[in-house]
């Protein structure tokens, strides 16, 4: 069976989008968010992970107006409407940046680096930015 057969037969693949970049200053964070929404539109099993500076993408109270960037962080709250509810934050990345679960704009599952690696190993597709 090839990819075209998978699509035609309605096979659902497990996708993990790994966010490692800060939310502003590059297009990576916004581009990953757009890919997530597109994948969900095709009824795939979408997982979203936040590691390294990627944890800043979901921090409450962002105001990037001073750097002339659009604040897209509120879009993360809309993910639930697309049945995207599998959001993970790597504990070590969160703690290294002095953050806690209360700092995030969406509900996430906090998991260890080892558990994150195991989760990624169980995916059909892992895309990292």
C-alpha positions as CSV (number, residue, x, y, z in Angstrom):
1,X,0.0,0.0,0.0
2,X,1.4,3.4,-0.9
3,X,0.5,6.9,0.4
4,X,-2.2,7.4,-2.3
5,X,-3.8,4.2,-1.2
6,X,-3.6,5.2,2.4
7,X,-5.4,8.5,1.6
8,X,-8.0,6.8,-0.6
9,X,-8.8,4.2,2.1
10,X,-9.0,6.7,4.9
11,X,-6.0,5.4,6.8
12,X,-5.3,7.7,9.7
13,X,-1.6,8.5,10.5
14,X,-0.2,9.7,13.7
15,X,1.5,13.1,13.2
16,X,3.6,14.9,15.7
17,X,4.5,18.5,15.1
18,X,7.5,19.5,17.3
19,X,7.8,23.2,18.1
20,X,11.4,24.1,19.2
21,X,11.6,27.8,18.1
22,X,10.5,30.9,19.9
23,X,7.2,32.3,18.7
24,X,8.4,35.5,17.1
25,X,11.4,36.6,15.0
26,X,11.0,33.8,12.4
27,X,8.1,32.2,10.5
28,X,8.7,28.7,11.9
29,X,6.1,28.8,14.7
30,X,3.3,30.2,12.6
31,X,4.1,27.8,9.7
32,X,3.9,24.8,12.0
33,X,0.6,26.0,13.4
34,X,-0.8,26.2,9.9
35,X,0.5,22.7,9.1
36,X,-1.2,21.4,12.2
37,X,-4.6,22.9,11.1
38,X,-4.2,21.5,7.6
39,X,-3.4,18.0,9.0
40,X,-6.5,18.2,11.3
41,X,-8.6,19.1,8.3
42,X,-7.6,15.8,6.7
43,X,-8.7,13.9,9.8
44,X,-5.3,12.8,10.9
45,X,-4.3,12.0,14.5
46,X,-2.4,15.2,15.4
47,X,-0.1,15.6,18.3
48,X,1.7,18.9,19.2
49,X,4.8,19.0,21.2
50,X,6.6,22.1,22.7
51,X,10.3,21.8,23.5
52,X,13.2,24.1,24.0
53,X,12.2,27.7,23.2
54,X,9.1,26.4,21.6
55,X,7.4,26.4,25.0
56,X,7.2,30.2,24.7
57,X,4.7,29.8,21.9
58,X,1.9,29.0,24.3
59,X,2.8,31.4,27.1
60,X,0.0,33.7,28.2
61,X,0.1,37.4,27.7
62,X,2.3,37.7,24.7
63,X,2.4,41.2,23.0
64,X,4.8,41.2,20.0
65,X,3.6,44.6,18.8
66,X,6.8,46.2,19.8
67,X,8.7,44.0,17.3
68,X,6.0,44.6,14.7
69,X,4.8,40.9,14.7
70,X,1.3,39.5,14.8
71,X,0.2,37.8,18.0
72,X,-1.0,34.4,16.9
73,X,-0.8,32.7,20.3
74,X,-4.6,32.9,20.7
75,X,-5.0,30.6,17.7
76,X,-3.8,27.7,19.9
77,X,-7.0,28.1,21.9
78,X,-8.9,27.3,18.7
79,X,-7.2,23.9,18.3
80,X,-9.8,22.1,20.4
81,X,-12.4,23.0,17.8
82,X,-10.4,21.1,15.3
83,X,-10.2,18.1,17.6
84,X,-6.5,18.7,18.4
85,X,-6.3,18.0,22.1
86,X,-3.0,16.2,22.3
87,X,-0.6,18.9,23.4
88,X,2.6,18.1,25.2
89,X,5.3,20.2,26.9
90,X,8.7,18.7,27.8
91,X,9.1,19.2,31.5
92,X,12.8,19.9,31.3
93,X,12.4,22.7,28.7
94,X,9.6,24.3,30.7
95,X,11.5,24.2,34.0
96,X,14.8,25.5,32.4
97,X,12.8,28.6,31.4
98,X,11.2,29.1,34.8
99,X,7.7,28.3,33.5
100,X,4.9,26.3,35.0
101,X,1.8,24.7,33.6
102,X,-0.2,27.8,34.8
103,X,1.8,30.0,32.4
104,X,0.3,28.4,29.3
105,X,-2.7,29.6,27.3
106,X,-3.9,26.1,26.6
107,X,-4.2,22.8,28.5
108,X,-1.1,20.7,28.0
109,X,0.3,17.4,29.3
110,X,3.7,17.9,30.9
111,X,5.9,14.9,30.2
112,X,9.6,14.1,30.8
113,X,12.2,14.2,28.0
114,X,12.3,10.4,28.1
115,X,8.5,10.1,27.8
116,X,8.6,12.7,24.9
117,X,11.1,10.5,23.1
118,X,9.0,7.4,23.5
119,X,5.9,9.3,22.3
120,X,7.8,10.5,19.2
121,X,8.9,6.9,18.5
122,X,5.3,5.9,18.3
123,X,4.4,8.4,15.6
124,X,4.1,7.7,11.9
125,X,5.3,11.2,11.0
126,X,7.3,13.6,13.1
127,X,7.9,17.1,11.8
128,X,10.2,19.5,13.7
129,X,10.7,23.2,13.4
